[in-house]
Amino acid sequence: MELLPEPFRTILAFVVVLGVLVFFHELGHYAAARWRGIHVEKFAIGFGRPLAAWTDKRGTDWQIGWLPLGGYVKLYGQDGAGDVTDSGDVAPAHDPRGPRFHDKPVGDRAIVVAAGPIANFILAAVLFSALFIAVGRPVGTTTVASVVDGGAAQVAGLMPGDRITALDDVPVTRFEQVQAHVQPRAGQPIRIQLLREGRELTLTATPRTRPGTEETQPVGMLGVGGGVPSYERTDPISAIWGGVTYTAEVTGQTLAGIWQMISGQRGSEEIGGPLRIAQLSGQVASLGLSSLVSFMAILSVNLALINLFPIPVLDGGHLVFYALEAIRGRPLPPRAVEYGFRAGLAVLVALFIFATWNDLASFGLFRWVGGLIG
């Protein structure tokens, strides 16, 4: 794929990445529905006019749309986003398609809904495991690859090639640990223990405040860049377990990043949409297959977490409604569900617009338009 010229590489990488992630997400819903005895009427990947369509022997319509921005699984008796039906709409007796989605116990419905995000977590673990088997597991390093001119690290005397061994007497082995220690300590001196050409040194650096966080919760910046991690071979069992644990680590880091945005520790400009995903897909694809697979696995975790947000319309919103139904012992009033899904749709539209705005701003579109106007 790295041999393809732009923009064909970006387009192809975006279609492959998003297509695989959406397919496995919907496959989770499909498999769980089959397991719980719910007929699947339609399995669609992409939207718009179908490029291919067929019906299998079980009566499920399969469709591939030309716009690869999502997909869906239509279950028998599922009448809309809120799954609200008219009480007079009764399924025919001895229906060969089996019970409708609404007629299944709330536990079965919750399993079907949760299976989509779970499938994305499983996909991420499988992809990480395959990478660890093929090229080895990445071994973190704290060797400094670059130092920002005038930054806190350069003022303290850090140099490229230094390997940080401890911060405030706390051992560190990965750059993620360095970042986690530095970010909440803006303006606070940090003792840095390092190795330089075999010699142990101790320096003191005071992290600068990241621009844009002065009025909220300041975020510290040391002003160093990490090097490329090395890889170590491992046996298949360890690789599989490593894929599972690494998926858990990525999940934790993603949740921590989301919380930092909510609490103001990180800027919301990092929120990206389809345009940024397409751009990153092309950039990562140019680095090789292993980088693209790793990016796909990380994005799969993000897709799973996003779908678990308690926002109506998303899987997480459905699960909240089912939890309330289980507590109440009966479904929520149809009007409450309808209003909930309207509000959820409005939130999603607002997030999509905001993410697209960030994408266009990061591409420099507004600066270019401003230059034309000027």
C-alpha positions in Angstrom: 0.0 0.0 0.0 3.0 2.3 0.6 3.7 2.1 -3.1 0.4 3.8 -4.0 0.6 7.6 -4.8 -1.5 10.1 -2.8 -4.4 10.5 -2.5 -5.2 6.9 -3.6 -3.2 5.5 -0.6 -5.2 7.6 1.9 -8.5 6.7 0.4 -7.8 3.0 0.2 -6.3 2.9 3.7 -9.3 4.8 5.1 -11.8 2.4 3.4 -9.9 -0.6 4.6 -9.5 0.6 8.2 -13.0 1.8 8.7 -14.5 -1.1 6.7 -12.8 -3.7 8.9 -13.7 -2.0 12.1 -17.4 -1.5 11.2 -17.7 -5.0 9.8 -16.4 -6.6 13.1 -18.6 -4.3 15.2 -21.7 -5.3 13.3 -20.6 -8.9 13.2 -20.7 -8.9 17.0 -24.3 -7.7 16.9 -25.1 -10.3 14.2 -23.5 -13.2 16.0 -25.1 -12.4 19.4 -28.5 -12.1 17.8 -28.1 -15.5 16.1 -27.0 -16.9 19.5 -30.0 -15.5 21.3 -32.4 -16.7 18.6 -33.2 -13.4 17.0 -33.7 -13.2 13.3 -31.4 -10.7 11.5 -33.2 -9.1 8.6 -30.4 -7.0 7.2 -26.6 -6.7 7.6 -25.3 -3.5 5.9 -21.8 -2.1 5.6 -21.7 1.5 4.3 -24.6 3.7 3.3 -26.1 4.9 0.0 -26.7 3.0 -3.2 -25.5 -0.6 -2.7 -22.5 -1.8 -4.6 -23.3 -5.4 -3.9 -26.4 -7.1 -2.3 -27.5 -10.7 -1.7 -29.8 -12.7 0.5 -28.5 -15.8 2.3 -30.4 -19.0 3.0 -31.6 -17.7 6.4 -33.3 -14.8 4.8 -30.8 -12.1 5.8 -30.2 -9.4 3.3 -26.5 -8.5 3.0 -25.5 -5.1 1.5 -22.3 -3.1 0.8 -22.9 0.6 0.3 -20.7 3.0 -1.6 -20.2 5.4 1.4 -18.0 3.6 3.9 -18.9 5.7 7.0 -20.7 3.1 9.1 -23.0 0.2 9.0 -25.9 -1.4 10.8 -27.7 -4.7 11.6 -31.5 -4.7 11.3 -33.1 -7.2 13.7 -36.6 -8.6 13.3 -39.0 -6.4 15.2 -36.6 -3.5 15.6 -38.5 -0.5 14.4 -36.2 2.4 15.0 -33.4 3.9 17.1 -35.6 3.7 20.2 -37.0 0.3 19.5 -40.5 1.7 20.1 -43.4 -0.2 18.8 -47.2 0.2 18.8 -48.8 -2.1 21.3 -51.3 -3.1 18.6 -48.6 -4.3 16.3 -48.7 -8.0 17.2 -46.5 -10.5 15.5 -48.3 -13.3 13.7 -48.7 -16.6 15.5 -46.2 -19.3 14.7 -43.9 -16.8 12.9 -41.2 -18.8 11.2 -38.8 -15.9 11.9 -39.1 -16.5 15.6 -39.7 -13.9 18.3 -39.3 -10.2 17.6 -36.4 -8.3 19.2 -38.8 -6.5 21.6 -40.3 -9.8 22.8 -36.9 -11.2 24.0 -35.9 -10.7 27.7 -34.1 -7.6 28.5 -30.9 -9.6 29.2 -30.9 -11.0 25.7 -31.4 -7.6 24.2 -28.5 -6.2 26.3 -26.2 -9.0 25.1 -27.0 -8.3 21.5 -26.3 -4.5 21.9 -23.1 -5.0 24.0 -21.7 -7.6 21.5 -20.7 -4.8 19.1 -18.2 -3.0 21.3 -17.0 -6.3 22.7 -16.2 -7.5 19.2 -14.1 -4.4 18.7 -12.2 -5.1 21.9 -11.6 -8.7 20.7 -10.5 -7.5 17.3 -7.9 -5.2 18.9 -6.6 -8.0 21.1 -6.3 -10.3 18.0 -4.5 -7.7 15.9 -2.1 -6.9 18.7 -1.4 -10.6 19.3 -0.8 -11.1 15.6 1.7 -8.2 15.6 3.5 -9.6 18.6 3.8 -13.0 16.9 4.9 -11.6 13.6 7.3 -8.8 14.6 7.6 -9.1 18.4 6.3 -7.1 21.3 7.4 -3.5 21.5 9.7 -2.9 24.5 9.4 0.6 25.9 12.4 2.8 26.2 13.1 6.1 27.9 16.0 7.1 25.7 15.7 10.8 24.7 15.6 11.1 20.9 15.2 14.9 20.7 15.2 18.0 23.0 13.1 21.0 22.3 15.1 24.2 22.0 14.6 26.4 25.1 12.4 23.8 26.8 12.6 22.7 30.4 14.7 19.6 29.5 17.3 21.7 27.6 17.5 24.2 30.4 18.1 21.4 32.9 20.9 19.9 30.7 19.2 16.9 29.1 20.7 15.8 25.8 19.6 13.4 23.0 20.8 9.9 23.8 20.2 10.2 27.6 18.2 7.4 29.1 15.9 8.4 31.9 15.9 5.8 34.7 13.8 7.5 37.4 11.8 10.6 38.2 11.8 11.8 41.8 13.3 8.4 42.7 10.4 6.6 40.9 11.8 4.1 38.3 10.5 4.5 34.8 10.9 2.2 31.8 8.6 3.7 29.2 7.9 7.2 27.9 4.3 6.9 28.8 5.4 6.7 32.5 7.5 9.9 32.0 4.5 11.7 30.5 2.2 10.6 33.3 4.7 11.8 35.9 5.4 15.2 34.3 2.0 16.3 33.1 0.4 17.0 36.6 3.6 18.8 37.8 3.7 22.0 35.8 6.0 24.5 37.5 7.2 21.9 40.1 10.9 20.8 40.1 11.5 17.2 39.2 14.6 15.2 40.0 15.6 13.3 36.9 18.0 10.4 37.2 19.5 9.3 33.9 22.3 7.4 32.2 24.7 9.2 29.8 27.3 7.1 28.1 27.3 4.7 31.1 27.5 7.4 33.7 24.7 8.1 36.2 23.6 11.7 36.5 20.9 13.5 38.4 19.4 16.7 37.0 16.5 19.0 38.1 14.0 20.2 35.6 10.9 22.3 36.1 8.2 21.4 33.5 6.7 24.3 31.5 2.9 24.8 31.3 1.4 23.5 28.0 -0.1 26.4 26.1 -3.9 26.6 26.4 -4.0 25.0 29.9 -3.0 28.1 31.9 -6.5 29.0 33.0 -7.7 25.4 33.5 -5.6 22.7 35.1 -2.0 23.3 34.0 -0.3 20.5 32.1 3.4 20.1 32.4 5.7 19.7 29.4 9.3 18.6 29.7 10.2 19.2 26.1 11.7 15.9 25.1 10.8 13.4 22.4 11.0 9.6 22.7 12.8 7.2 20.3 11.5 4.3 18.3 10.7 1.3 20.6 12.6 -1.9 20.1 10.9 -5.3 19.6 11.5 -8.6 21.3 10.4 -12.0 20.1 8.0 -13.9 22.2 6.2 -17.3 22.1 2.6 -17.5 20.8 1.0 -17.9 24.2 2.8 -14.9 25.6 2.0 -13.0 22.5 -1.7 -13.7 22.8 -1.7 -12.8 26.5 0.3 -9.7 25.6 -2.3 -8.7 23.0 -5.0 -8.9 25.7 -3.0 -6.9 28.3 -2.0 -4.3 25.7 -5.6 -3.8 24.7 -6.4 -3.2 28.3 -3.5 -0.7 28.5 -4.7 1.2 25.4 -8.2 1.2 26.9 -7.0 2.7 30.1 -4.9 5.3 28.3 -7.8 6.3 26.1 -10.1 6.7 29.1 -7.5 8.7 30.9 -7.2 11.0 27.8 -11.0 11.4 27.6 -11.1 12.4 31.3 -8.2 14.9 30.8 -10.2 16.5 28.0 -13.4 16.7 30.2 -11.4 18.1 33.2 -9.5 20.6 31.0 -6.1 19.0 31.3 -6.0 18.5 27.6 -7.3 20.6 24.8 -10.5 19.6 22.9 -8.7 20.3 19.6 -7.4 16.7 19.8 -10.9 15.5 19.0 -10.9 14.4 15.4 -13.5 13.0 13.0 -13.5 11.1 9.7 -11.3 13.5 7.9 -8.5 13.2 10.5 -8.9 9.4 10.6 -8.5 9.4 6.8 -5.4 11.5 7.0 -3.9 9.4 9.7 -4.8 6.2 7.8 -2.8 7.4 4.8 0.2 8.5 6.8 0.3 5.2 8.8 -0.1 3.1 5.7 3.0 4.7 4.2 5.0 3.3 7.2 4.1 -0.3 6.4 1.6 -3.0 7.1 2.5 -3.5 10.8 2.0 0.2 11.5 -1.4 0.1 9.8 -2.5 -3.0 11.8 -1.4 -1.3 15.0 -3.3 1.8 14.1 -6.4 -0.2 13.3 -6.2 -2.0 16.6 -6.0 1.3 18.6 -8.8 2.7 16.5 -10.9 -0.4 17.3 -10.5 0.3 21.0 -11.6 3.9 20.5 -14.6 2.8 18.4 -15.7 0.4 21.2 -15.4 3.0 23.9 -17.2 5.6 21.9 -20.1 3.2 21.3 -20.3 2.6 25.1 -20.8 6.2 25.9 -24.2 6.5 27.7 -25.7 8.6 24.8 -29.0 7.5 23.4 -28.6 6.2 19.8 -25.3 4.7 20.7 -25.0 1.2 22.1 -24.2 2.6 25.5 -27.5 4.6 25.5 -29.4 1.4 24.7 -27.7 -0.4 27.6 -28.7 2.4 30.0 -32.3 2.1 28.9 -32.2 -1.7 29.3 -30.6 -1.3 32.8 -33.5 1.1 33.8 -36.0 -1.4 32.4 -34.5 -4.2 34.4 -34.6 -2.0 37.6 -38.2 -0.9 36.9 -39.4 -4.3 35.8 -41.0 -2.9 32.7 -39.9 -0.9 29.7 -39.6 2.9 29.8 -42.5 5.0 28.5 -42.2 5.3 24.7 -42.3 9.1 24.9 -39.3 9.2 27.3 -37.3 6.9 25.0 -38.2 9.0 22.0 -37.1 12.2 23.7 -34.0 10.5 24.9 -33.0 9.5 21.4 -33.8 12.9 20.0 -31.4 14.4 22.5 -28.8 11.8 21.8 -29.0 12.4 18.1 -28.5 16.2 18.7 -25.4 15.5 20.8 -24.0 13.3 18.1 -24.6 15.8 15.4 -22.9 18.5 17.6 -19.9 16.3 18.2 -19.6 15.5 14.5 -19.7 19.2 13.6 -17.2 20.0 16.3 -14.8 17.2 15.2 -15.1 18.2 11.6 -14.3 21.8 12.5 -11.2 20.5 14.3 -10.2 18.5 11.3 -10.5 21.4 8.9 -8.6 23.7 11.4 -5.8 21.2 11.7 -5.5 21.0 7.9 -5.0 24.8 7.8 -8.2 25.4 5.7 -9.3 28.4 7.8 -5.8 30.0 7.7 -5.8 29.5 3.9 -9.3 31.1 3.5 -8.2 33.9 5.8 -5.1 34.4 3.6 -7.4 34.7 0.6 -9.6 37.2 2.3 -6.6 39.2 3.5 
